[in-house]
């Protein structure tokens, strides 16, 4: 058994199984557990999924949002216990794996187009072309 297979077998029970299918460009709500002293609350962070990195237990996503006309990006480890829930709000059609070009866009140019009607997205498969 290789080292990678050994690590994957040890961390298999720590992986989350309730994650929704989300693609690059989707607008998502990240429900994050915030601990302030003895209090714990859930804060919703809504933004555009611009990057996915890693695999297995080390998988993380980068979510970008605009706050007071400033772009804010946060990197979330997907399988962290701090992530309470993830909701997909809006699906967008992106042609790239990383949407770092959105950092330079301002105003309406920042918007991504919605998934076109008629395209069926199968779980785990790329978009079917007509």
C-alpha positions, -999 to +999 in steps of 0.1 A: +000+000+000+015+033-010+017+063+013-011+082-005-035+052-002-026+048+035-034+085+041-067+083+021-078+052+041-071+069+074-089+101+065-119+085+047-142+087+077-135+125+081-147+134+047-181+151+044-206+132+023-234+159+023-217+184+001-238+197-029-226+195-064-210+229-071-191+241-101-167+270-107-187+302-111-216+292-089-229+316-063-229+298-030-239+304+006-212+291+031-227+286+066-196+290+088-195+284+125-180+314+144-169+309+180-167+341+201-157+333+236-182+307+248-208+316+222-211+298+189-231+312+160-234+305+123-225+333+098-235+331+061-208+341+036-223+344+001-200+347-029-188+333-062-168+301-062-137+311-082-113+282-075-110+246-062-078+232-050-065+199-036-082+166-032-094+144-004-092+158+030-071+187+018-097+200-007-104+237-004-124+263-023-120+300-028-151+322-025-151+358-036-176+385-027-178+422-028-181+442+005-182+480+004-168+480-032-139+459-021-133+424-032-129+399-004-118+363-009-118+336+016-104+301+013-125+274+030-113+239+037-143+218+024-141+191+050-136+214+080-159+210+110-163+248+109-184+245+077-219+239+088-236+238+054-232+248+018-261+260-004-259+266-041-278+298-048-272+303-085-255+283-112-233+301-137-217+290-169-179+293-167-154+282-193-124+282-171-112+262-141-101+293-121-119+326-124-091+349-112-099+373-140-129+384-120-105+403-097-099+429-124-136+433-134-158+461-122-195+466-123-217+447-147-186+431-163-182+412-130-214+392-136-213+356-150-240+344-173-265+319-160-265+283-173-283+283-206-317+266-207-318+233-223-285+221-210-288+192-187-261+188-160-255+153-149-240+148-114-203+145-117-201+149-155-192+180-175-219+200-193-232+182-224-226+201-256-253+204-283 
